[in-house]
Amino acid sequence: MSSNNSKRKSTILPLHIDTTSFTGTQPPNNAFNLWRRLNKRQFPIFILLTILFFSLFLNLIQYNQRPSIHNDLLNLHDALPPVPLTANHHAVIIAGHAIYKGSPNLDDITNDDNWILETYQQGGQVNTYIEHIRKGIDILKDDSNAVLIFSGGETRPSAGPRLESFSYWQIAQLLLDASNDIPMESKAGLSERMVTEEYARDSHENLLFSICRFAEMTGNYPEKVTVIGFEFKRRRFENIHRYAIRYPIEQFHYIGIDPKDEDPSREEGELLNSLRPFEKDLYGCHSSLKQKKTLRNPYRRRHAYAASCPILAPLLNYCPSNNALYTGPLPWIS
């Protein structure tokens, strides 16, 4: 039996030689072969990645083709009249401090009862507000290149929708009409160069918003800025607000007029409530300064200066966490 097995020949399998390894010819690597190689677990992943890729691609196309927000805001159906004061390059800014609720009568404007005042404003500050306005009119008379801007919004809940800026503008008209040293034909021209800025809620916004308002009415940004206010607020405007918007110091002028009575508490209040907080928060967008602005906006007003002054939009929206100075492009920095 064993001899018969030994005589049986072993089966020899044919040798297969992979000629592709010599010729260098590889199977075609096309989409069909890729499709075949995907197993059941990989196939859903492949489908999801493909959908994700095309979704991102379509979103990118839509993003690039969409109109900008700025254009959406500017392309309104309501046309604006021509810019009226194109020859003017000097912005004279008066920040509002209170709201007048009295009659349009010159005899009533000095009465505290006709103003909505904080306790610390009573007993003499109204006369100083009027002196600020008189000084603005004097500059307007002497400088035909100037535009007088009264700045301040609807800041007092008890005043209703009355504006600080309109209160000052109204008193300026009364003072202008009562003036005997201004020719009648000149009064209309002076009045045309008085405008209101209606959204500011603090002194930083008084300066920045008024510059934008100047641009809305002149078509250019001011080559010179004069601010009229209290003397004890000089450091705040010159060293903080001007610095925060990087307006050139040689083009900036501050005129300080204080009440006649000396009150040390004014300096102390300025230091504690405004100067030091703004030193730590240049743009007034954190903690106590932010809260003040919220409280001074009882009627939920919101400006559109980012649309009318697009080059200032980044500055208007700037709120650094580390109190860093804004370094973006500005129209008064060459």
C-alpha positions in Angstrom: 0.0 0.0 0.0 2.8 2.4 0.9 4.6 1.5 -2.2 1.6 2.5 -4.3 1.5 5.8 -2.5 5.1 6.5 -3.1 4.6 5.9 -6.7 1.8 8.4 -6.9 3.0 11.7 -8.4 2.5 14.9 -6.4 0.3 17.5 -8.0 2.2 20.5 -9.2 0.4 23.8 -9.2 1.2 26.2 -12.0 3.3 29.2 -11.0 1.6 32.5 -11.4 3.9 35.5 -12.0 2.6 39.0 -11.5 3.9 40.6 -14.6 2.7 44.0 -13.5 5.5 44.2 -11.1 7.9 44.0 -14.0 6.1 46.1 -16.5 5.2 48.9 -14.1 1.6 48.8 -15.3 -0.8 49.4 -12.3 -4.6 48.9 -12.3 -6.3 52.1 -13.2 -6.9 54.2 -10.1 -10.2 55.8 -11.0 -13.4 56.7 -9.2 -14.9 53.4 -10.0 -12.1 51.5 -8.2 -12.3 53.9 -5.3 -16.0 53.2 -5.0 -15.4 49.5 -5.0 -12.7 49.7 -2.3 -15.0 51.5 0.2 -16.4 49.0 2.7 -19.7 49.4 4.4 -18.2 51.4 7.4 -16.2 53.8 5.2 -19.0 54.6 2.8 -21.2 56.7 5.1 -18.2 58.7 6.2 -17.3 59.3 2.6 -20.8 60.6 1.9 -20.8 62.9 4.9 -17.5 64.4 4.0 -18.6 65.0 0.4 -21.8 66.7 1.6 -19.8 68.8 4.1 -17.4 69.9 1.4 -20.1 71.0 -1.0 -22.0 72.8 1.8 -18.9 74.8 2.7 -18.2 75.6 -1.0 -21.8 76.8 -1.6 -21.7 78.9 1.6 -18.4 80.5 0.5 -20.0 81.5 -2.8 -23.0 83.0 -1.1 -20.9 84.9 1.3 -18.8 86.5 -1.4 -21.8 87.4 -3.5 -23.9 88.9 -0.7 -24.2 92.7 -0.5 -22.4 94.2 2.5 -24.3 95.4 5.5 -23.0 98.9 4.9 -24.4 98.9 1.4 -27.7 97.6 2.7 -27.9 100.5 5.1 -26.9 103.1 2.6 -29.0 101.9 -0.4 -32.3 103.2 1.0 -35.2 104.4 -1.1 -35.3 107.7 0.9 -32.9 110.1 -0.8 -31.0 112.6 1.2 -30.7 116.2 0.2 -27.3 117.6 -0.9 -24.7 118.1 1.7 -25.2 121.7 2.8 -22.0 122.9 4.4 -19.2 121.6 2.2 -16.9 124.6 2.7 -16.7 124.2 6.4 -13.8 122.5 8.2 -14.0 123.6 11.9 -16.2 121.6 14.3 -17.2 123.5 17.4 -18.8 121.0 19.9 -20.9 121.8 23.0 -21.8 118.7 25.1 -25.3 118.9 26.6 -25.7 118.5 30.3 -29.4 118.9 30.9 -32.8 119.2 29.2 -34.8 122.4 29.0 -38.6 122.0 29.3 -39.6 125.6 29.6 -41.3 127.9 27.1 -39.4 129.4 24.1 -39.0 132.6 26.1 -35.6 134.2 26.9 -36.7 135.2 30.3 -37.4 131.6 31.3 -34.1 130.0 30.4 -32.2 130.9 33.5 -34.8 129.4 35.9 -33.9 126.0 37.3 -37.5 125.0 37.4 -37.6 125.0 33.6 -34.8 122.5 33.4 -34.6 118.8 34.3 -31.5 118.8 36.6 -29.7 116.5 38.8 -29.3 117.7 42.4 -25.7 118.7 42.0 -26.6 120.8 38.9 -29.1 123.0 40.7 -28.2 126.5 42.0 -26.0 128.0 39.3 -25.0 125.5 36.6 -27.8 126.6 34.2 -26.2 130.0 33.8 -22.9 128.2 32.8 -24.8 126.1 30.2 -26.0 129.4 28.7 -22.4 130.8 28.8 -21.2 127.7 26.8 -23.9 128.4 24.2 -23.0 132.1 24.0 -19.4 131.2 23.5 -20.3 128.9 20.7 -22.3 131.6 18.9 -19.3 134.0 19.3 -17.0 131.5 17.6 -19.5 131.0 14.9 -19.7 134.8 14.3 -15.9 135.1 14.1 -15.2 132.0 12.0 -17.2 131.5 8.9 -15.5 128.1 8.5 -17.1 126.8 11.8 -20.1 124.6 12.4 -21.6 124.6 15.9 -22.7 121.2 17.0 -24.9 120.6 20.1 -24.5 117.1 21.3 -26.7 114.9 23.6 -29.6 112.5 23.3 -32.8 111.6 25.2 -31.0 111.0 28.4 -33.6 111.6 31.1 -36.7 109.4 31.6 -38.6 112.2 33.3 -38.1 114.5 30.3 -39.9 112.2 27.8 -38.4 112.2 24.3 -36.7 115.5 24.7 -33.1 115.9 23.6 -30.2 117.6 25.4 -29.0 118.8 22.0 -32.3 120.3 20.9 -32.6 122.1 24.3 -29.3 123.8 23.6 -30.2 124.5 20.0 -33.5 126.1 21.1 -31.8 128.4 23.5 -29.1 129.3 20.9 -32.0 130.4 18.6 -33.4 132.5 21.4 -30.1 134.1 22.1 -29.4 134.7 18.4 -32.8 136.3 17.9 -32.4 138.6 20.9 -28.9 139.7 19.9 -28.7 143.4 18.8 -25.1 143.3 17.6 -25.8 140.8 14.8 -27.3 142.1 11.6 -30.6 140.5 10.7 -29.4 139.2 7.4 -26.5 137.4 9.2 -28.7 135.6 11.7 -30.1 133.2 9.2 -26.6 132.2 8.0 -25.4 131.6 11.6 -28.5 129.5 12.4 -27.8 127.3 9.3 -24.4 126.4 10.8 -26.0 125.2 14.0 -26.8 121.4 14.0 -27.7 118.8 16.6 -26.1 115.4 17.4 -28.9 113.4 18.9 -27.4 110.1 20.3 -24.5 110.8 22.6 -24.8 109.4 26.1 -21.4 110.4 27.6 -18.5 112.7 26.9 -16.6 110.2 24.7 -19.6 109.9 22.5 -20.1 113.7 22.6 -16.7 114.1 20.9 -16.8 111.1 18.5 -20.4 111.3 17.5 -20.2 115.1 16.9 -17.2 114.5 14.5 -19.3 112.1 12.6 -22.3 114.4 12.6 -20.0 117.1 11.2 -19.0 114.7 8.4 -22.7 114.1 7.6 -23.4 117.8 7.2 -20.1 118.8 5.5 -19.0 115.8 3.5 -15.6 115.9 5.2 -14.0 115.4 8.6 -12.9 118.5 10.6 -9.5 119.9 10.2 -9.9 121.6 13.6 -12.0 120.7 16.6 -13.0 123.0 19.4 -14.9 121.7 22.5 -16.6 124.1 24.8 -17.3 122.8 28.3 -16.5 123.0 32.0 -12.9 123.8 32.9 -12.8 121.0 35.4 -13.4 118.6 32.5 -10.5 119.8 30.4 -8.2 116.8 31.3 -10.9 114.3 30.4 -11.4 115.8 26.9 -7.8 116.7 26.1 -6.0 113.7 27.7 -8.5 110.9 27.4 -11.2 111.4 24.8 -9.0 113.1 22.2 -6.3 110.6 22.8 -8.7 107.6 22.5 -9.7 108.7 19.0 -6.1 109.8 18.2 -7.2 113.2 17.0 -4.1 115.4 16.6 -3.4 117.6 19.6 -2.3 120.5 17.5 -5.7 120.6 15.8 -7.7 120.3 19.1 -8.7 123.2 21.3 -10.7 123.1 24.5 -12.4 126.2 26.0 -13.3 125.7 29.7 -16.0 127.9 31.4 -16.9 127.0 35.0 -19.6 128.3 37.3 -18.6 131.5 39.1 -18.8 129.9 42.6 -15.9 127.7 43.6 -17.0 124.2 44.7 -14.2 121.7 45.4 -16.7 118.8 45.2 -16.9 119.3 41.4 -13.2 118.4 41.0 -13.6 115.5 43.4 -16.6 114.2 41.5 -14.9 114.6 38.2 -11.9 112.6 39.4 -13.9 109.8 41.0 -16.8 109.4 38.7 -15.3 110.2 35.3 -11.6 110.8 35.0 -10.4 107.7 36.7 -13.0 105.4 35.2 -12.2 106.6 31.7 -8.5 106.2 32.3 -9.2 102.5 32.9 -11.8 102.2 30.1 -10.9 104.6 27.3 -13.9 103.8 25.2 -16.5 103.7 28.0 -17.7 100.2 27.2 -17.2 98.3 30.4 -18.5 98.1 34.0 -19.7 101.4 35.5 -19.3 103.5 32.3 -21.3 101.0 30.3 -24.0 101.0 32.9 -24.2 104.8 32.8 -24.8 104.8 29.1 -27.5 102.2 29.5 -29.3 104.3 32.1 -29.0 107.4 29.9 -30.8 105.7 27.0 -34.3 105.1 28.5 -36.0 105.3 25.1 -33.7 102.7 23.4 -32.3 105.0 20.8 -29.5 103.7 18.5 -27.3 105.7 16.1 -26.5 104.8 12.4 -23.1 106.5 12.3 -21.4 103.3 11.2 -23.3 103.6 7.9 -22.9 107.4 7.4 -19.3 107.4 8.6 -18.0 104.0 7.4 -14.4 104.7 8.0 -15.2 105.3 11.7 -17.3 102.1 12.0 -14.4 100.0 13.5 -13.7 102.8 16.0 -17.4 103.2 16.9 -17.6 99.5 17.6 -14.2 99.2 19.3 -14.3 97.8 22.9 -11.0 96.2 23.9 -10.8 94.0 26.9 -7.3 95.3 27.8 -7.9 99.0 27.3 -5.6 99.1 24.3 -5.6 102.2 22.1 -7.4 101.9 18.8 -4.8 101.7 16.0 -7.0 101.3 12.9 -7.1 103.8 10.0 -8.7 107.2 10.8 -9.5 110.1 8.4 -7.5 112.6 10.4 -4.3 110.4 10.5 -2.4 110.5 7.2 
